[in-house]
Amino acid sequence: MNRKWNTPEARRALLCELVGWDSRTFTEGERTFAWKLEAKLQELAYFRQHPGQLELHDSGHGRYALTALYRQPEITETVVLISHFDTVQTEEYGTLEEYACSPEELTRKLHEVKNDLPLEAQLDLDLGEYLFGRGTMDMKAGLAAHLSILEQAVDEQWPVNLLLLTVPDEEVNSAGMRAAVSALAAIREREGLTYKLFLNGEPTFTQEPGDQQEYLYTGTIGKIMPAALFYGKESHVGEPLKGITANYIASYLTQRMEFSPLFEETVYGESTPLPVSLHQKDLKTQYSTQTPYRAAALYNVFLMKQTASDVMARFEQVAFEAADACNADYGRLCMERGIAGVGSVRVMRYEQLLGYASVKLGPAAVERLKREAIARAGADERDQSFAVADALLIECQELAPAMVLLFAPPYYPAVSSSDSPLVAEAAALMKSAAIGLGTTVEQVHFYNGISDLSYVNYKDDGTGWLAYEQNTPVWGQSYDIPFAGMASLDAPVFNLGPFGKDPHQRTERLHIDSAFRRLPAMLEILIKHLARQPAEGGQTTSAVPQ
């Protein structure tokens, strides 16, 4: 045996090295991370002998995903190990920010400011069972575990194929995983593989504050962001009734979207959180006494079974109710004041606005307006989406006052493999293995932290994504989703990761025994078991000696 990461201590050192490669989303560290990891994997004899099995995949903005394939020539069945290496920012660490990506040192330094931490974090710090730092839990521990298990499989010549995939930009737009869809399909075709399971390594997320239970996940929750551009009629603040503010119109929709039970789903006894507004602002760029006549709002909706088409239909229903209420109140005001008003607020989908503008202005002019709006808006796809709709509606003001309904990126479809016999067996096996390792693990059907598993095993009736394509203003320009490619990656999904607490907080921390002893042991048991089991719908092509 000639392994680098075969002890808990070695895995801990590996994680600290990975965390030390500061890779906050959209930083230089994120851009260089995959290259550093490729160089590290080239230290393994297998990848020196098979350099073509390490590949970098362009994910945009100078960032790359990395794949590392351990291939047994006579075997087709393949387990895909998925992780992401980007992290959120570190400003919340304050005076300790310079240590945020140095777990050992940060954990020591936190003792000096222990009284400033929440009580639960203080207790965990005193116990000495946790390693603190940005990316320790979310999710470089999962990547470290996958590297360790890949090395073990190579060293012991396990009769199964393993394809490690680690990607950038999970924390913002999942650009890395969306780009990796085509890479996974290309590798499958080139190597003649059959994907048996997509195994993610995201950490355990608490189900409620103070939760100490460890979980495995047999699916991942979906997330979509219906949005609206509100267009009223401008006026001077001294003559407010000569116009109608966009903020006035927006208030009616936001009241009805916030906490709306219409979008709530319950599946397998688990329920989605209620919708909330993530963003609401008028589009004035500077102070003046002109009333704000354009505004934008963004709403978060979680999914389990709903498709984009389902959500748009419900969103439209709520918008019509909001417009009716707005028009009734505004109409009464106009009647009381003896004024004509500026007309009734209409509701339209972005696709209707686009069609109208294309007839009025011509397709070429519309495309020019869209390109110019995206360029002006900057890099944020949400700002770009509103800018495109705004640019079109400015040229079609005869449609105002109006609510224009659209989608803004990102979109994470929900995926569940709880009904898969292979996954059900894997879940039972992991529960049993956990007991043998001194802990318990419970099954959750939908990972509640949002994950890159949303971009594999996509299923709908063939039309569920159309509403998204047709109503996302930046679709095909700065944002897209490879729905057909995702549907072709039709193996079941499973998430098994380490236990930790407080992701995206300055008290983010990783349970040491879970990450460096229990998780690697459970992964070994699971992958060896999968090598003995037939894929769903077919016969196994490998066998592990009993």
C-alpha positions in Angstrom: 0.0 0.0 0.0 1.4 3.4 -1.0 -1.3 5.9 -0.2 -1.1 9.5 0.9 -4.5 10.0 2.4 -5.2 6.7 4.2 -5.4 7.9 7.8 -7.6 10.4 9.6 -4.6 12.6 10.2 -3.6 12.6 6.5 -7.2 13.4 5.4 -7.3 16.3 7.9 -4.0 17.6 6.5 -5.4 17.3 3.0 -8.5 19.2 3.9 -6.5 22.0 5.5 -4.4 22.2 2.3 -7.6 22.4 0.1 -9.1 25.1 2.4 -5.9 27.0 2.2 -6.4 27.3 -1.5 -8.8 30.2 -1.0 -11.4 29.8 -3.7 -14.2 32.3 -3.0 -16.5 32.5 -5.9 -15.3 34.9 -8.7 -11.8 35.3 -7.2 -8.5 34.4 -8.6 -8.3 31.5 -6.2 -11.4 29.9 -7.7 -9.8 30.3 -11.2 -6.6 28.5 -10.1 -8.1 25.8 -7.9 -8.7 23.2 -10.5 -5.2 23.6 -11.9 -3.7 23.1 -8.4 -5.9 20.0 -7.8 -4.9 18.6 -11.2 -1.2 18.9 -10.3 -1.9 17.2 -6.9 -3.6 14.3 -8.6 -0.7 14.0 -11.0 1.3 12.9 -8.0 -0.6 9.7 -7.9 1.1 6.9 -10.0 -2.2 6.0 -11.8 -2.7 9.5 -13.2 1.0 9.7 -14.2 0.4 6.5 -16.2 -3.0 7.7 -17.5 -2.7 11.5 -17.9 -5.6 11.6 -20.3 -7.9 10.5 -17.4 -7.5 14.0 -15.9 -9.3 16.7 -17.7 -10.2 20.4 -17.2 -13.5 21.7 -18.5 -14.1 25.4 -19.2 -16.8 26.8 -17.0 -16.6 30.4 -18.1 -14.9 33.5 -16.6 -11.5 31.7 -16.5 -12.8 28.9 -14.2 -12.6 25.2 -14.8 -14.2 22.0 -13.5 -11.9 19.0 -13.1 -12.7 15.3 -13.8 -10.5 12.4 -12.7 -11.5 9.0 -14.1 -10.3 5.7 -12.5 -11.2 3.2 -15.2 -11.3 -0.6 -15.2 -11.0 -1.7 -18.9 -13.6 -4.5 -18.7 -16.1 -2.6 -16.6 -18.7 0.0 -17.7 -20.6 0.8 -14.5 -19.4 4.1 -13.1 -20.1 6.0 -9.9 -19.7 9.7 -10.3 -18.3 11.5 -7.2 -19.6 15.2 -7.3 -18.3 18.1 -5.3 -17.8 21.9 -5.6 -14.7 23.8 -4.5 -15.9 27.4 -4.5 -16.9 29.0 -1.2 -18.8 32.1 -0.1 -17.0 35.3 1.0 -15.2 35.8 4.3 -15.9 39.3 5.5 -17.9 38.2 8.5 -14.7 36.9 10.2 -13.8 40.5 10.9 -10.4 40.8 12.5 -9.8 37.1 12.0 -10.5 37.2 8.3 -6.9 36.5 7.4 -7.2 33.1 9.2 -10.6 32.2 7.6 -8.9 29.7 5.2 -6.4 28.4 7.8 -8.5 25.9 9.8 -6.0 24.9 12.4 -4.9 28.4 13.1 -8.4 29.8 13.0 -9.6 27.2 15.5 -6.8 28.2 17.9 -7.5 31.9 17.4 -11.2 31.6 18.1 -10.4 30.6 21.7 -9.2 34.2 22.2 -12.6 35.6 21.2 -14.7 32.7 22.4 -17.1 34.9 24.3 -18.1 36.7 21.1 -19.4 33.5 19.6 -22.9 32.0 19.9 -23.1 29.6 22.9 -23.4 26.5 20.8 -20.2 27.4 18.9 -18.4 28.1 22.2 -19.3 24.7 23.5 -18.2 23.0 20.3 -14.9 24.9 20.4 -14.3 23.8 24.0 -15.0 20.1 23.1 -12.3 20.2 20.5 -14.3 18.0 18.2 -14.7 20.6 15.4 -12.4 22.3 12.9 -13.5 25.8 12.0 -12.9 27.7 8.8 -14.4 28.8 5.5 -15.1 25.8 3.3 -14.3 23.2 5.9 -17.9 22.0 6.0 -19.3 23.5 2.7 -17.8 21.6 1.0 -14.1 20.9 0.8 -14.5 18.0 3.3 -16.6 16.2 0.7 -14.0 16.7 -1.9 -11.2 15.6 0.4 -13.2 12.4 1.2 -13.7 11.8 -2.5 -10.0 12.2 -3.2 -9.2 9.7 -0.4 -11.7 7.1 -1.7 -10.4 7.6 -5.3 -6.9 7.0 -4.1 -7.9 3.9 -2.2 -9.9 2.4 -5.1 -6.9 2.9 -7.4 -4.4 1.4 -4.9 -6.6 -1.6 -4.2 -7.8 -2.0 -7.8 -11.5 -2.0 -7.0 -13.6 -3.5 -9.8 -15.7 -0.4 -10.4 -15.1 2.8 -12.3 -15.0 6.1 -10.3 -15.3 9.5 -12.0 -14.5 12.4 -9.7 -16.0 15.6 -10.7 -15.4 18.8 -8.8 -16.7 22.2 -10.1 -16.5 25.9 -9.4 -19.4 28.3 -8.9 -21.9 26.2 -7.0 -22.6 29.1 -4.6 -23.9 31.6 -7.1 -25.1 30.2 -10.4 -23.8 26.6 -10.6 -22.0 27.5 -13.8 -19.5 24.8 -13.2 -22.1 22.0 -12.9 -24.1 23.3 -15.9 -21.0 23.3 -18.0 -20.1 19.8 -16.7 -23.3 18.2 -18.1 -21.8 18.1 -21.6 -18.5 16.9 -20.2 -20.1 14.0 -18.4 -22.0 13.0 -21.5 -18.8 13.2 -23.6 -16.8 11.1 -21.2 -19.6 8.5 -21.0 -19.7 8.2 -24.8 -15.9 8.2 -25.3 -15.2 5.7 -22.6 -18.3 3.5 -23.1 -19.5 4.0 -19.5 -22.8 3.5 -17.8 -23.5 5.9 -15.0 -24.8 4.0 -12.1 -25.1 6.6 -9.3 -24.4 10.3 -9.0 -22.9 10.5 -5.4 -22.6 14.0 -4.0 -20.6 14.9 -0.9 -22.5 18.0 0.4 -22.5 18.1 4.2 -25.4 17.4 6.6 -27.7 20.4 7.0 -29.7 20.9 10.1 -33.4 20.5 9.8 -34.0 23.1 12.6 -31.8 25.2 15.0 -29.8 23.0 17.4 -30.3 19.8 15.4 -27.5 17.3 16.1 -28.8 14.5 13.9 -26.7 13.4 10.9 -28.5 12.8 7.6 -28.2 11.3 4.1 -30.2 12.6 1.2 -31.9 10.7 -1.6 -32.8 13.8 -3.6 -32.2 17.6 -3.6 -34.7 20.4 -3.3 -35.3 22.7 -6.3 -35.2 26.5 -6.4 -36.6 28.9 -8.9 -37.0 32.7 -8.9 -40.1 34.2 -10.5 -39.6 37.9 -10.8 -41.6 41.0 -12.0 -40.9 44.3 -13.6 -43.4 46.9 -12.6 -44.0 49.8 -15.0 -46.2 52.7 -13.9 -46.5 56.3 -15.1 -44.0 59.0 -14.0 -45.0 62.3 -12.5 -43.7 65.1 -10.3 -44.1 64.5 -6.6 -46.1 67.7 -6.5 -48.6 66.2 -8.8 -48.7 62.5 -7.7 -52.1 61.7 -9.2 -50.9 62.5 -12.7 -49.0 59.2 -12.5 -48.8 55.9 -10.6 -45.7 54.7 -8.9 -44.2 51.3 -9.7 -43.7 50.9 -5.9 -47.4 51.1 -5.4 -48.1 48.4 -8.0 -45.3 46.2 -6.6 -46.6 46.3 -3.1 -49.8 44.4 -4.2 -47.8 41.5 -5.7 -45.2 41.3 -3.0 -47.9 41.1 -0.3 -49.5 38.1 -2.1 -46.2 36.3 -2.9 -44.6 36.6 0.5 -45.4 33.4 2.5 -47.9 32.3 -0.1 -49.1 28.7 0.6 -50.0 28.4 -3.1 -46.4 27.4 -3.8 -45.9 25.1 -0.9 -45.4 21.4 -1.6 -45.3 18.4 0.7 -43.7 15.2 -0.6 -42.7 12.1 1.5 -43.9 14.1 4.5 -41.3 16.9 3.9 -42.5 20.4 3.0 -40.9 23.3 1.1 -40.2 26.5 2.9 -42.7 29.3 1.9 -41.8 31.9 -0.7 -40.2 35.1 0.3 -39.0 38.2 -1.6 -35.3 38.2 -2.1 -35.0 41.6 -3.8 -37.3 44.6 -4.3 -36.2 48.1 -5.5 -37.2 50.8 -7.9 -35.0 51.4 -10.9 -34.2 55.1 -10.4 -30.5 55.5 -10.7 -30.3 58.8 -8.8 -32.4 61.0 -6.5 -34.9 63.4 -8.0 -38.5 64.6 -7.4 -39.7 62.4 -10.3 -41.7 59.6 -8.9 -40.3 56.0 -9.4 -42.2 54.5 -12.3 -40.1 51.4 -12.8 -39.4 48.8 -10.2 -38.3 45.2 -9.9 -39.0 42.3 -7.5 -37.5 38.9 -7.1 -39.1 36.0 -5.2 -37.7 32.7 -4.0 -39.8 29.6 -4.6 -38.6 26.1 -3.5 -39.7 23.0 -5.5 -40.2 19.3 -5.1 -42.4 18.2 -7.9 -43.3 21.5 -9.6 -41.8 22.4 -12.9 -41.0 25.9 -14.2 -44.3 25.8 -16.1 -46.2 25.0 -13.0 -44.6 27.9 -11.1 -45.2 30.4 -13.9 -48.9 29.4 -14.0 -49.3 29.9 -10.2 -47.3 33.2 -10.3 -49.5 34.5 -13.1 -52.6 33.6 -11.0 -51.2 35.6 -8.0 -50.3 38.5 -10.3 -53.8 38.7 -11.7 -55.2 38.8 -8.2 -52.7 41.5 -7.2 -53.5 43.6 -10.3 -57.3 43.2 -9.6 -56.8 44.5 -6.1 -54.5 47.3 -7.2 -56.9 48.4 -9.9 -59.8 48.3 -7.5 -58.0 50.5 -4.9 -56.7 52.9 -7.5 -60.0 53.1 -9.2 -61.7 54.1 -6.0 -59.0 56.7 -5.4 -59.6 58.2 -8.9 -63.3 58.3 -8.4 -63.0 60.0 -5.0 -60.7 62.6 -6.4 -62.6 63.1 -9.6 -59.7 62.2 -11.9 -59.4 60.0 -14.9 -56.3 58.2 -13.8 -53.7 56.5 -16.0 -55.5 53.3 -16.7 -55.6 49.7 -15.3 -52.5 47.7 -14.5 -52.2 44.8 -17.0 -50.3 41.5 -16.4 -48.2 39.9 -19.1 -45.5 37.3 -19.3 -42.1 38.3 -20.6 -42.7 36.2 -23.7 -45.8 38.3 -24.5 -43.8 41.5 -24.1 -41.0 40.1 -26.3 -43.5 39.1 -29.0 -45.2 42.5 -28.9 -41.8 44.3 -29.1 -40.6 42.1 -32.0 -43.7 43.0 -34.1 -43.4 46.7 -33.2 -39.7 47.2 -33.5 -38.5 44.3 -35.5 -36.5 41.2 -34.4 -33.1 42.9 -35.2 -33.9 45.9 -33.1 -35.1 43.8 -30.2 -31.9 41.7 -30.3 -29.8 44.9 -30.3 -31.8 46.3 -27.3 -31.2 43.1 -25.4 -27.5 43.0 -26.0 -27.1 46.6 -25.0 -29.1 46.1 -21.9 -27.1 43.1 -20.8 -23.9 45.0 -21.4 -25.1 48.0 -19.3 -26.3 45.9 -16.4 -22.9 44.4 -15.6 -22.1 40.8 -14.7 -25.1 39.9 -12.4 -27.7 37.8 -14.3 -30.5 39.1 -12.2 -29.7 42.7 -13.0 -29.4 41.7 -16.6 -32.8 40.1 -16.6 -34.5 43.2 -15.3 -32.5 45.4 -17.7 -33.7 43.5 -20.8 -37.4 43.6 -19.8 -37.0 47.3 -18.9 -35.4 48.2 -22.2 -38.2 46.5 -24.1 -41.0 48.1 -22.1 -39.5 51.6 -22.4 -40.0 51.2 -26.1 -43.5 49.9 -25.6 -44.9 52.3 -23.0 -48.3 52.1 -24.4 -48.6 48.7 -22.5 -48.1 50.5 -19.2 -49.1 50.4 -16.4 -48.1 46.8 -16.3 -46.6 43.9 -14.4 -44.2 41.9 -16.6 -43.6 38.4 -15.2 -40.3 36.7 -15.8 -37.8 34.3 -14.4 -34.3 35.3 -13.2 -31.4 32.9 -12.8 -30.5 30.6 -11.2 -32.9 27.7 -11.6 -32.3 24.4 -9.7 -34.7 21.7 -10.7 -35.7 19.3 -7.9 -34.5 15.7 -8.1 -35.5 12.7 -6.1 -34.4 9.1 -6.3 -36.2 8.0 -3.1 -38.2 5.5 -5.2 -35.1 3.9 -6.7 -34.5 0.4 -5.4 -30.8 0.9 -5.7 -30.9 4.1 -3.6 -33.3 2.7 -1.1 -30.9 -0.2 -0.6 -27.9 2.2 -0.3 -29.7 4.3 2.3 -30.5 1.2 4.4 -26.9 0.1 4.1 -25.5 3.5 5.2 -27.9 3.6 8.2 -26.6 0.2 9.3 -22.9 1.2 8.6 -23.3 4.4 10.7 -24.5 2.4 13.7 -21.4 0.2 13.4 -19.3 3.4 13.4 -20.9 4.7 16.5 -23.5 7.2 15.2 -26.9 7.3 13.5 -27.9 8.6 10.2 -31.5 9.4 9.1 -32.8 9.7 5.5 -34.1 13.0 4.1 -35.7 12.9 0.7 -34.8 16.4 -0.4 -31.4 18.0 0.5 -32.4 21.4 1.8 -29.2 23.2 1.1 -29.6 23.3 -2.7 -27.0 21.3 -4.6 -25.5 20.5 -8.0 -27.4 17.3 -8.2 -30.2 19.4 -9.7 -28.4 19.2 -13.0 -28.5 15.4 -13.5 -31.4 13.0 -13.8 -33.8 15.7 -14.9 -37.4 14.6 -15.6 -40.6 16.2 -16.7 -43.2 15.6 -19.4 -41.1 17.4 -22.0 -42.7 20.8 -21.6 -42.0 21.7 -18.0 -38.9 23.7 -19.0 -40.4 25.6 -21.9 -41.9 28.4 -19.6 -38.4 28.9 -18.3 -36.8 29.2 -21.7 -39.5 31.5 -22.9 -39.6 33.8 -19.9 -36.0 34.2 -18.9 -34.8 37.5 -20.6 -31.1 36.4 -20.6 -31.8 32.9 -21.9 -29.3 31.9 -24.5 -27.1 34.9 -24.0 -25.6 35.0 -20.5 -27.5 32.1 -19.0 -28.8 28.7 -20.1 -29.5 25.3 -18.7 -28.8 22.1 -20.7 -32.1 20.4 -20.0 -31.8 17.7 -22.7 -28.3 16.9 -21.5 -29.4 16.7 -17.9 -32.2 14.3 -18.9 -29.7 12.0 -20.6 -27.8 11.7 -17.3 -30.5 9.5 -15.9 -28.8 7.6 -13.1 -30.2 8.0 -9.6 -28.8 10.5 -7.1 -27.5 10.2 -3.5 -25.8 12.6 -1.1 -23.5 11.4 1.6 -21.4 14.0 3.4 -19.8 14.9 6.7 -21.5 16.5 9.7 -20.9 20.1 10.4 -22.6 23.3 11.5 -23.2 26.9 10.4 -22.3 26.9 6.7 -21.9 30.5 5.3 -21.3 31.8 8.9 -18.1 32.8 10.7 -18.7 29.8 12.9 -18.7 27.3 10.0 -17.2 24.1 11.4 -16.6 20.5 10.6 -17.0 17.5 12.9 -13.5 15.9 12.8 -14.5 12.3 13.5 -17.4 12.4 11.0 -15.2 13.9 8.2 -12.0 12.0 8.6 -13.0 8.6 10.0 -16.7 7.8 9.6 -17.4 9.3 6.2 -14.4 7.6 4.4 -15.4 4.2 6.0 -19.0 4.6 4.9 -18.0 5.6 1.3 -15.8 2.5 1.1 -18.7 0.3 2.2 -21.1 2.0 -0.2 -19.0 1.9 -3.3 -17.9 -1.7 -2.7 -21.5 -2.6 -2.3 -22.5 -0.8 -5.5 -19.8 -2.7 -7.4 -21.6 -5.9 -6.5 -25.1 -4.7 -7.4 -26.7 -4.6 -10.9 -27.6 -1.2 -12.2 -31.3 -0.5 -12.4 -32.7 -2.0 -15.5 -29.6 -4.1 -16.3 -27.0 -6.6 -15.1 -23.8 -5.7 -13.3 -20.5 -6.0 -15.2 -18.4 -6.2 -12.1 -18.0 -8.2 -9.0 -16.1 -7.7 -5.8 -14.8 -10.9 -4.2 -16.7 -12.0 -1.2 
